Amino acid sequence: MLQIIWLEETICQQIHLVGGKAANLAKLANQFRVPPGFVIPQPSVPQSVIRDAYQRLGDLIGEAQLAVAVRSSATDEDSAAAAFAGQYESYLNIIGADAVCDAVELCWRSAGAERVVDYRRQHGLATQAHHLAVLVQALVPADVSAVVFSANPVTQSRQEIIVNASWGLGESIVGGTVTPDTFVIKADPTLRHPTQIITSQIADKTTMTVRSANGTQTVRVPTLLRTRPSVQAEEVLEMAQLALDLQATLGYPVDVECAYATGKLYLLQCRPITTLAAA
């Protein structure tokens, strides 16, 4: 019986074992800067095994009490038909083996949450997930987070890349608690290269998600940062290039979650743009 599967293992690319979120990242981990981690494929995995894997991950990073992100990964999540964005539970800045085991259990319980059942029903899916795994990754202590679309999900233009960025961890953007800065970038898909920023809308970013004691909290953005651009032009173009590279690698337009920490860009999640799946 499979107990722990590491992202770098080839078997981690099998959706039926690790779910869509983890499988997508496993396919990309060797080419892009993806935080290291492991997947717990079944609820029957003993806590002792999870604790050992958490310790091994901490040893890899060089931190005994490593902060991690614990996320659900269902077999039909992050697919072309349904993204399930924000439906299953995610827990950020989880520190210590006990807390990790608790967060893993809460992720499994979220499979039966009312909002998940409603989402499945609205998309014509079975009301119960076929399989739910849990992904544990080293947390990226993001200074800035962003959601990037390699094609415009509203106009369906393949010549426009959309970047939404804001301060702190990405939960504020994904959860809709902040109005992010929005950038539209012109791209030439044949050259796989972003050419210029067409428009920049710098928002009044009132809140952000930050790390707290073994978790996160929403706080007010300091006044000096509220109307300051969260990313510079070169960072916008770097994220646009990342989206185009991912699109070329996977063969379809992508919806990307990424973050900057100490000047480095990390890939946190990648899924198809569901509104363009049939285009």
C-alpha positions in Angstrom: 0.0 0.0 0.0 1.3 3.4 -0.9 1.8 5.6 2.1 3.8 8.7 1.2 4.5 9.9 -2.4 7.1 12.6 -2.9 6.5 15.3 -5.6 9.7 14.4 -7.4 8.7 10.8 -7.9 7.3 9.9 -11.3 4.4 8.0 -9.7 3.2 11.4 -8.3 2.1 12.4 -11.8 -0.7 9.9 -11.6 -4.0 11.8 -10.9 -5.8 8.7 -9.6 -3.3 8.4 -6.8 -2.6 12.0 -5.8 -5.3 14.1 -7.2 -5.2 16.9 -9.8 -3.4 19.6 -7.8 -0.5 17.4 -6.8 -0.2 15.6 -10.1 0.0 18.9 -12.0 2.8 20.2 -9.7 4.6 16.9 -9.9 4.7 17.2 -13.7 6.3 20.6 -13.4 8.6 20.2 -10.4 11.7 19.3 -12.4 11.4 22.3 -14.7 10.0 25.1 -12.5 10.6 26.4 -9.0 8.0 24.3 -7.1 8.3 24.1 -3.3 9.3 20.5 -2.3 6.7 18.3 -0.6 4.9 15.0 -0.3 1.4 13.6 -0.8 -0.6 11.4 1.5 -2.8 9.4 -0.9 -5.1 7.6 1.6 -6.8 8.4 5.0 -5.5 5.0 6.3 -1.9 6.3 6.3 -0.7 6.1 10.0 0.2 9.4 11.7 3.7 8.1 12.4 4.3 7.9 8.7 3.1 11.5 8.2 5.3 12.7 11.1 8.4 11.0 9.6 7.7 12.5 6.2 7.3 16.0 7.8 10.6 15.5 9.6 12.3 14.4 6.3 11.0 17.5 4.6 12.3 19.7 7.4 15.7 18.0 7.1 15.7 18.7 3.4 15.0 22.4 3.9 17.2 22.7 7.0 14.4 23.6 9.5 13.4 21.3 12.3 10.0 23.1 12.8 9.3 23.8 9.1 6.3 25.9 8.2 4.2 24.0 5.5 1.1 24.4 3.4 -1.4 21.6 3.7 -3.8 21.3 0.8 -6.5 19.0 -0.4 -5.9 17.4 -3.9 -9.0 15.5 -5.3 -8.9 13.4 -8.5 -11.2 15.7 -10.3 -9.8 18.9 -9.0 -7.8 21.4 -11.2 -9.2 19.7 -14.3 -10.4 21.2 -17.6 -14.0 20.7 -16.5 -13.9 22.0 -12.9 -11.2 23.9 -11.0 -12.7 23.6 -7.4 -10.7 26.7 -6.6 -11.3 27.6 -2.9 -13.8 24.7 -2.4 -11.6 22.2 -0.5 -9.6 23.2 2.6 -6.1 24.6 2.6 -4.1 25.4 5.7 -1.0 27.7 5.5 1.9 28.2 7.9 1.3 24.9 9.7 4.2 24.2 12.1 5.0 21.0 13.9 4.1 17.3 13.3 1.0 17.4 15.5 -0.4 20.4 13.7 0.3 18.9 10.3 -1.5 15.7 11.2 -4.5 17.8 12.4 -4.6 19.8 9.2 -4.4 16.6 7.1 -7.4 15.2 8.9 -9.3 18.5 8.3 -8.6 18.4 4.6 -10.0 14.9 4.4 -13.1 16.0 6.2 -13.6 18.9 3.8 -14.5 16.4 1.0 -18.0 16.2 2.4 -18.5 20.0 3.1 -21.8 21.4 1.9 -20.1 24.0 -0.4 -18.1 21.1 -2.1 -21.3 19.1 -2.6 -23.1 22.1 -4.1 -20.2 22.8 -6.4 -20.2 19.2 -7.6 -23.9 19.3 -8.2 -23.7 22.6 -10.2 -21.0 21.0 -12.5 -22.8 17.8 -13.0 -20.4 15.7 -11.0 -21.0 13.0 -8.5 -21.7 14.6 -5.1 -18.9 12.6 -3.5 -15.2 12.9 -4.5 -13.9 9.7 -6.1 -10.6 10.1 -4.2 -9.1 12.9 -2.1 -5.3 13.0 -1.3 -3.5 15.7 0.7 -0.5 17.6 -0.4 2.1 18.9 2.1 4.6 21.4 0.9 7.2 23.8 2.3 5.5 27.1 2.7 6.7 30.0 0.6 6.9 33.1 2.9 5.5 35.3 0.2 6.2 39.0 0.1 3.8 39.2 -2.9 1.4 36.7 -4.4 -0.3 36.6 -7.7 -2.8 34.8 -9.9 -1.8 34.7 -13.6 -3.8 33.7 -16.6 -1.9 32.8 -19.8 -5.0 33.9 -21.8 -7.7 36.4 -21.0 -10.5 34.4 -19.2 -13.1 37.1 -19.9 -12.5 38.0 -23.5 -10.8 34.6 -24.3 -8.0 36.4 -26.1 -4.9 34.3 -26.5 -2.9 37.5 -27.1 -3.4 38.8 -23.5 -2.0 37.6 -20.3 -3.6 38.7 -17.0 -1.7 39.2 -13.8 -3.5 39.9 -10.5 -1.0 40.7 -7.6 -1.1 41.8 -4.0 0.9 41.9 -0.8 1.4 38.8 1.4 0.1 35.3 1.0 -2.2 34.4 -1.9 -5.3 33.6 0.2 -6.4 37.2 0.0 -6.5 37.1 -3.8 -8.0 33.6 -4.1 -10.5 34.3 -1.4 -11.5 37.7 -2.9 -10.9 39.7 0.3 -8.6 42.2 -1.5 -8.8 44.0 -4.8 -5.4 43.2 -6.4 -3.3 45.2 -8.8 -4.2 44.1 -12.3 -1.9 44.0 -15.3 -2.7 43.2 -18.9 0.3 42.0 -20.9 0.4 41.7 -24.7 1.9 38.4 -25.8 2.8 36.7 -29.1 1.9 33.0 -28.5 3.9 31.9 -31.6 7.0 33.4 -30.0 6.0 32.3 -26.5 7.2 35.7 -25.3 5.4 38.6 -23.5 6.0 41.8 -25.4 4.7 44.7 -23.3 2.4 45.7 -20.5 -0.8 47.1 -22.1 -2.5 48.4 -18.9 -1.7 48.7 -15.2 -4.4 49.2 -12.6 -2.9 49.8 -9.2 -5.6 49.1 -6.6 -6.1 50.4 -3.1 -5.1 47.2 -1.4 -6.6 47.4 2.1 -6.0 44.0 3.5 -3.4 41.1 3.2 -3.0 37.6 4.5 0.1 37.1 6.7 1.6 34.4 8.8 0.6 34.2 12.4 1.2 31.7 15.2 0.8 28.3 13.4 -1.6 29.8 10.9 -2.5 32.9 9.1 -4.5 36.1 9.7 -5.9 39.0 7.7 -4.4 42.4 8.6 -4.6 45.9 7.3 -2.0 46.9 4.7 0.3 49.7 5.9 -0.8 53.0 4.6 2.4 53.5 2.6 1.8 50.3 0.7 -1.9 50.4 0.0 -1.6 52.3 -3.3 2.0 51.3 -4.1 2.4 48.7 -6.9 2.9 45.3 -5.4 5.2 44.3 -8.3 7.5 46.0 -10.7 7.3 45.9 -14.5 10.1 43.3 -14.7 8.3 41.0 -12.2 5.1 41.3 -14.1 6.8 40.2 -17.3 8.6 37.4 -15.5 5.2 36.1 -14.3 3.8 36.4 -17.7 6.7 34.5 -19.1 6.1 31.8 -16.5 2.5 31.5 -17.6 3.5 31.2 -21.3 6.1 28.6 -20.5 3.6 26.5 -18.5 1.1 26.8 -21.3 3.7 25.5 -23.8 4.7 22.7 -21.5 1.2 21.5 -20.7 -0.4 22.3 -24.1 -3.4 24.4 -22.8 -4.0 27.9 -21.3 -3.2 27.9 -17.6 -4.5 29.6 -14.4 -1.4 29.9 -12.2 -0.8 30.8 -8.6 2.7 32.0 -7.8 4.6 34.1 -5.3 7.7 36.1 -4.8 9.8 35.5 -1.7 13.2 37.2 -1.2 13.2 38.1 -4.9 12.6 34.5 -6.3 9.4 33.5 -8.1 7.8 30.2 -7.0 5.1 28.2 -8.7 2.4 27.2 -6.2 -0.4 25.8 -8.4 -1.3 25.4 -12.0 -4.6 24.4 -13.6 -6.4 24.7 -16.9 -8.5 27.9 -17.5 -11.9 26.3 -17.4 -13.6 29.0 -19.4 -11.2 28.3 -22.3 -11.3 24.5 -22.1 -13.4 24.1 -25.1 -11.9 26.9 -27.1 
